[in-house]
Amino acid sequence: MDILIPIGIGFIANFMIFIIFKSLKQSNERSLLICVVAFLAVFLSSFVIGSWLGMGIGVSSLGMLLSVILIRIILAFVRRKGYV
């Protein structure tokens, strides 16, 4: 159950990154690309840091990846329905 906390933190952090860049008048695709870059940066930094701290950061990057996948699915669904 404790593993859900860093996954949730990563999910919320990447979702907030998407909202911030979307509010700066970026397109959906560009905001999603920035989220993917943020995920990769955090994931690669977990390898550089290593040890237990790096493992925790790696788990939070999993939450960031989940948010990227969920945002992409939602955007595809919204675009297909014609809301955007």
C-alpha distances in whole Angstrom, upper triangle without the diagonal:
4,5,6,8,10,11,11,14,16,16,17,20,21,22,23,25,27,28,29,31,32,33,36,37,36,36,33,33,34,31,29,30,30,26,26,28,25,23,25,26,22,22,25,25,21,24,26,24,23,21,18,18,19,16,14,17,17,13,14,17,15,14,18,19,17,19,22,22,21,24,26,26,27,30,31,31,32,35,36,36,39,37,37
4,5,6,8,9,10,12,14,15,16,18,20,21,22,24,25,27,28,30,31,32,34,36,35,35,32,33,33,30,28,29,28,25,25,26,23,21,23,24,20,20,23,22,19,21,24,21,20,18,14,15,16,13,11,14,14,11,12,15,14,13,17,18,17,19,22,22,22,24,27,27,27,30,32,32,33,36,37,37,39,38,38
4,5,6,7,9,10,11,13,15,16,17,19,20,22,23,25,26,28,29,31,32,34,33,33,30,30,30,27,25,26,25,22,22,23,21,18,20,21,17,16,19,19,16,18,21,19,18,16,13,13,14,11,9,11,11,8,9,12,11,10,14,15,14,16,19,19,19,22,24,24,25,28,29,29,31,33,34,35,37,36,36
4,6,5,6,9,10,10,12,14,15,16,18,20,21,22,24,26,26,28,30,32,30,30,27,28,28,25,23,25,24,20,21,22,20,17,20,21,17,17,21,20,18,20,23,21,20,20,16,16,16,14,11,13,13,9,9,12,10,9,12,14,12,14,17,17,17,19,21,21,22,25,26,26,28,30,32,32,34,32,32
4,5,5,6,9,10,11,12,14,15,16,18,20,21,22,24,26,27,29,31,30,30,27,28,28,25,23,25,23,20,21,22,19,17,20,20,16,17,20,19,17,20,22,20,20,19,15,14,15,13,10,12,13,9,8,12,11,9,12,15,14,14,18,19,18,20,23,23,23,26,28,28,29,31,33,33,35,33,33
4,5,5,6,8,10,10,12,14,15,16,18,20,21,23,24,25,27,29,28,28,26,26,26,23,21,22,21,17,18,19,16,14,16,16,13,13,16,16,13,16,18,16,16,16,13,12,12,10,7,8,9,6,5,9,9,7,10,12,12,13,16,17,17,19,21,22,23,25,27,28,29,31,32,33,35,33,32
4,5,5,6,9,10,11,12,14,15,17,18,20,21,22,24,26,28,26,26,23,23,24,21,19,20,19,15,16,17,15,12,15,16,13,13,16,16,14,17,19,18,18,18,15,14,14,12,9,9,9,6,5,7,6,4,8,9,9,10,13,14,14,16,18,19,19,22,24,24,25,28,29,30,32,30,29
4,5,5,6,8,10,10,12,14,15,16,18,20,21,22,24,26,25,25,22,23,23,20,18,20,19,15,17,19,16,14,17,18,15,15,19,19,17,20,22,21,21,21,18,17,17,15,12,12,13,10,7,10,9,6,9,11,10,9,13,14,13,15,18,18,18,21,23,23,24,26,28,29,30,28,28
4,5,5,6,9,10,10,12,14,15,16,18,20,21,23,25,24,24,22,23,22,19,18,20,18,14,16,17,14,13,16,16,13,14,17,16,15,19,20,19,19,20,17,15,15,14,11,10,12,10,6,9,10,7,8,12,11,11,14,16,15,16,19,20,20,22,24,25,25,28,30,30,31,29,29
4,6,5,6,8,10,11,12,14,15,17,18,20,21,23,22,22,20,20,20,16,15,16,15,11,12,14,10,9,12,12,10,11,14,14,13,16,18,17,18,19,17,14,14,13,10,9,9,8,4,6,7,5,5,8,9,8,11,13,13,14,16,18,18,20,22,23,24,26,28,29,30,28,27
4,6,5,6,9,10,11,12,14,16,16,18,20,22,20,20,18,18,18,15,13,15,14,11,12,14,12,10,14,15,12,13,17,17,16,19,21,21,21,22,20,18,17,16,14,12,12,10,8,8,8,4,5,8,7,5,8,10,10,11,14,15,15,17,19,20,20,23,25,25,26,24,24
4,6,5,6,9,10,10,12,14,15,16,18,20,19,20,18,19,19,15,14,17,15,12,14,16,13,12,16,16,14,16,19,19,18,22,23,22,23,24,22,19,19,18,15,14,15,13,10,11,12,8,8,11,10,8,11,13,12,12,15,17,16,17,20,21,21,23,25,26,27,24,24
4,5,5,6,9,10,11,12,14,15,17,19,18,19,17,18,17,14,13,15,13,10,12,13,10,10,14,13,11,14,17,16,16,19,20,20,21,22,21,18,17,17,15,12,14,13,9,10,12,9,7,11,11,9,11,14,14,13,16,18,18,18,21,23,22,24,27,28,28,26,25
4,5,5,6,9,10,11,12,14,15,17,15,16,14,14,14,10,10,11,9,6,9,10,8,8,11,12,11,13,16,16,16,19,20,20,22,23,22,19,18,18,16,13,14,13,10,9,11,8,5,8,9,7,8,11,11,10,13,15,15,15,18,20,20,21,24,25,25,23,22
4,5,5,6,9,10,10,12,14,16,15,15,13,14,14,10,10,12,11,8,11,13,11,11,15,15,14,16,19,19,20,23,24,24,25,27,25,22,21,21,19,17,17,16,13,12,13,10,8,10,10,6,8,11,10,8,12,14,12,13,16,17,17,19,22,22,23,20,19
4,5,5,6,9,10,10,12,15,14,15,14,15,15,11,11,14,12,9,13,14,12,13,16,16,15,18,20,20,20,24,25,24,26,27,26,23,22,22,20,17,18,18,14,14,15,12,10,13,13,10,11,15,13,12,15,17,16,16,19,20,19,21,24,25,25,22,21
4,6,5,6,8,10,11,13,12,13,12,13,12,8,9,11,8,7,10,11,9,11,14,13,13,16,18,18,19,22,23,23,25,27,25,22,21,22,20,17,18,18,14,13,15,13,10,13,14,10,11,14,14,12,14,17,16,16,19,21,20,21,24,25,25,22,20
4,6,5,6,9,10,11,10,10,9,10,9,6,7,9,8,6,10,11,10,12,15,15,15,17,20,20,21,24,25,25,27,29,28,25,24,24,22,19,20,19,16,15,16,14,11,12,13,9,9,12,12,9,11,14,13,12,16,17,16,17,20,21,21,19,17
4,6,5,6,9,10,10,11,10,12,12,8,10,13,11,10,14,15,13,15,18,19,18,21,23,23,24,27,28,28,30,32,30,27,26,27,24,22,22,22,18,18,19,16,14,16,16,12,12,15,14,11,13,16,14,13,17,18,16,18,21,21,21,18,16
4,5,5,6,9,9,12,12,14,12,9,11,13,11,11,14,15,13,15,18,18,18,21,23,22,24,27,27,27,29,31,30,27,26,27,25,22,23,23,19,18,20,18,15,17,18,14,14,18,17,14,16,19,17,16,20,21,20,21,24,25,24,21,19
4,5,5,7,6,9,9,11,9,6,9,10,8,9,13,13,12,15,17,17,18,20,22,22,24,27,27,27,30,32,31,28,27,28,26,23,23,24,20,19,21,19,15,17,18,15,14,17,17,14,15,18,17,15,19,21,19,19,23,24,22,20,17
4,5,5,5,7,7,10,9,6,9,11,10,11,14,15,15,17,19,20,20,23,25,25,27,29,30,30,33,35,34,31,29,30,28,25,25,25,22,21,22,20,17,18,18,15,14,17,16,12,14,17,15,13,16,18,16,16,20,20,19,16,14
4,5,7,10,10,13,12,10,13,15,13,14,17,18,17,20,22,22,23,25,27,27,29,32,32,32,34,36,35,32,31,32,30,27,28,27,24,23,24,22,19,21,21,18,17,20,19,15,17,20,17,16,19,21,18,19,22,23,21,18,16
4,6,9,11,13,11,9,13,14,12,14,17,17,17,20,22,21,22,25,27,26,29,31,31,32,34,37,36,32,31,32,30,27,28,28,25,24,26,23,20,22,23,19,18,22,21,17,19,22,20,18,21,23,20,21,24,25,23,20,18
4,7,9,12,10,9,13,14,13,15,18,18,18,21,23,23,24,27,28,29,31,33,33,34,36,39,38,35,34,34,33,29,30,30,27,25,27,25,22,23,24,20,19,21,21,17,18,21,19,16,19,21,18,18,22,22,20,18,15
4,7,8,6,6,10,11,10,12,15,15,16,18,20,20,22,24,25,26,28,30,31,32,34,37,36,33,31,32,31,27,28,28,25,23,24,23,19,20,21,18,16,19,19,15,15,18,17,14,17,19,17,17,20,21,19,18,14
4,5,5,6,9,10,11,12,14,15,17,18,20,21,23,24,26,27,29,31,32,33,35,38,37,34,32,33,31,28,28,28,25,23,24,23,19,19,20,17,15,17,17,13,13,16,15,11,14,16,14,13,17,18,16,15,11
4,6,5,6,9,10,11,12,14,15,17,19,20,21,22,24,26,27,29,31,32,33,36,35,32,30,30,29,26,26,26,23,21,21,20,17,16,17,14,12,13,13,10,9,12,11,8,11,13,11,11,14,16,15,13,10
4,5,5,6,9,10,10,12,14,15,17,18,20,21,22,24,26,28,29,30,32,34,34,32,29,29,29,26,25,25,23,20,20,19,16,16,16,14,11,13,14,10,9,12,12,9,11,14,13,12,15,17,16,16,13
4,5,5,6,9,10,11,12,14,15,16,19,20,21,22,25,26,27,28,30,33,33,30,28,29,28,24,24,25,22,19,21,20,16,16,18,15,12,15,16,12,12,15,15,12,14,18,17,15,19,21,20,19,15
4,5,5,6,9,10,11,13,14,15,17,18,20,21,23,25,26,27,29,31,31,28,26,27,25,22,22,22,20,17,18,17,14,14,15,12,10,13,14,10,11,14,14,12,14,17,16,16,19,21,20,18,15
4,5,5,6,9,10,11,12,14,15,16,18,20,21,23,25,26,27,30,29,27,24,25,24,21,20,20,18,15,16,15,11,11,12,10,7,10,11,8,8,11,12,10,12,15,15,15,17,19,19,18,16
4,5,5,6,9,10,11,12,14,15,16,18,20,22,23,24,26,29,29,26,24,24,24,20,19,20,18,15,16,16,12,12,14,12,9,12,14,11,10,14,15,13,15,18,18,17,20,22,22,21,18
4,5,5,6,9,10,10,12,14,15,16,18,20,21,22,24,27,27,24,22,23,22,19,18,19,17,14,16,15,12,12,15,12,10,13,15,12,13,16,17,15,17,20,20,20,23,25,24,23,20
4,5,5,6,9,10,11,12,14,15,17,19,20,21,23,25,25,22,20,20,19,16,16,16,14,11,13,12,8,9,11,9,7,10,12,10,11,14,15,14,16,19,19,19,22,24,24,22,20
4,5,5,6,9,10,10,12,14,15,17,19,20,21,24,24,22,19,19,19,16,14,15,14,10,12,12,8,8,11,10,7,10,12,11,11,14,16,15,16,19,20,20,22,25,25,24,22
4,5,5,6,9,10,11,12,14,16,17,18,20,23,23,21,18,19,19,15,15,16,15,11,13,14,10,10,14,13,10,13,16,14,14,18,19,18,20,23,23,23,25,28,28,27,24
4,5,5,6,8,10,11,12,15,15,16,18,21,21,18,16,17,16,13,12,14,12,9,12,12,8,10,13,11,10,14,15,14,15,18,19,19,21,23,24,24,27,29,29,27,25
4,5,5,6,9,10,11,13,15,15,17,19,19,17,14,14,14,11,10,11,9,6,8,9,6,6,10,10,8,11,14,13,14,17,18,18,20,23,23,24,26,28,29,27,26
4,6,5,6,8,10,11,12,14,16,19,19,17,14,15,15,12,10,13,12,8,10,12,9,9,13,13,11,14,16,16,16,19,21,21,22,25,26,26,28,30,31,30,28
4,5,5,6,9,10,11,12,14,17,18,15,13,14,14,11,10,13,12,9,12,14,11,12,15,15,14,17,19,19,19,22,24,23,25,28,28,28,31,33,33,32,30
4,6,5,6,9,10,10,12,15,15,12,10,11,11,7,7,10,8,6,10,11,9,10,14,14,13,16,18,18,19,22,23,23,25,28,28,29,31,33,34,32,31
4,5,5,7,9,10,11,14,14,12,9,10,10,7,6,9,9,6,8,11,9,9,13,14,13,15,18,19,19,22,23,24,25,28,29,29,31,33,34,33,32
4,5,5,7,9,10,14,15,13,10,11,13,10,8,12,12,9,12,14,13,13,16,17,16,18,21,22,22,24,26,26,28,30,31,32,34,36,37,36,34
4,5,5,6,8,12,13,11,8,10,11,8,8,12,12,10,13,15,14,15,18,19,18,21,23,23,24,27,28,28,30,32,33,34,36,38,39,37,35
4,5,5,6,9,10,8,4,6,8,5,5,9,10,9,11,14,13,14,17,18,18,20,22,23,24,26,28,29,30,32,34,34,36,38,39,38,36
4,6,5,9,11,10,6,8,11,9,8,11,13,11,13,16,16,16,19,21,20,22,25,26,26,28,30,31,32,34,36,36,38,40,41,40,39
4,6,9,12,10,8,11,13,11,11,14,15,14,16,19,18,19,22,23,23,25,27,28,28,31,33,33,34,37,38,38,40,42,43,42,40
4,7,9,7,5,9,10,9,10,13,14,13,16,18,18,19,22,23,23,25,28,28,29,32,33,34,35,37,38,39,41,43,44,43,41
4,7,7,4,7,9,9,9,12,14,14,16,18,19,19,22,24,24,26,28,29,30,32,34,34,36,38,39,40,42,44,45,44,42
4,6,5,6,9,10,11,13,15,15,17,19,20,21,23,25,26,27,29,31,32,34,35,36,38,40,41,42,44,46,47,46,44
4,5,5,6,9,10,11,13,14,15,17,19,20,22,23,25,26,28,29,31,32,34,35,37,38,39,41,43,44,46,44,43
4,5,5,6,9,10,11,12,15,16,17,19,20,22,23,25,26,27,29,31,32,33,35,37,38,39,41,43,44,42,41
4,5,5,6,9,10,10,12,15,15,16,19,20,21,23,24,26,27,29,30,31,33,35,36,37,39,41,42,40,39
4,5,5,6,9,10,11,13,14,15,17,19,20,21,23,25,26,27,29,30,32,33,35,36,38,40,41,40,39
4,5,5,6,9,10,11,13,14,16,17,19,20,22,23,25,26,27,29,31,32,33,35,37,38,39,38,37
4,5,5,6,9,10,10,12,14,15,17,19,20,21,23,25,26,27,29,30,31,33,35,36,37,36,35
4,5,5,7,9,10,11,13,14,15,17,19,20,21,23,25,26,27,29,30,32,33,35,36,35,34
4,5,5,7,9,10,11,13,15,16,17,19,20,22,23,25,26,27,29,31,32,34,35,34,33
4,5,5,7,9,10,11,13,15,15,17,19,20,21,23,25,26,27,29,31,32,33,31,31
4,5,5,6,9,10,11,12,14,15,17,18,20,21,23,24,26,27,29,30,31,30,29
4,5,5,6,9,10,11,12,14,15,17,18,20,21,23,24,26,27,29,30,29,28
4,5,5,6,9,10,10,12,14,15,16,18,20,21,22,24,26,27,28,27,26
4,5,5,6,9,10,11,12,14,15,16,18,20,21,22,24,26,27,25,24
4,5,5,6,9,10,11,12,14,15,17,19,20,21,23,25,26,25,24
4,5,5,6,9,10,11,12,14,15,17,18,20,21,23,24,23,23
4,5,5,6,8,10,10,12,14,15,16,18,20,21,22,21,20
4,6,5,6,9,10,11,12,14,15,16,18,20,21,20,19
4,6,5,6,9,10,11,12,14,15,17,19,20,19,19
4,5,5,6,9,10,11,12,14,15,17,18,17,17
4,5,5,6,9,10,10,12,14,15,16,15,14
4,5,5,6,9,10,10,12,14,15,15,14
4,5,5,6,9,10,11,12,14,14,14
4,5,5,6,8,10,11,12,11,12
4,5,5,6,8,10,11,10,9
4,6,5,6,9,10,10,10
4,5,5,6,9,9,10
4,5,5,6,6,7
4,5,5,6,6
4,5,8,9
4,6,8
4,5
4
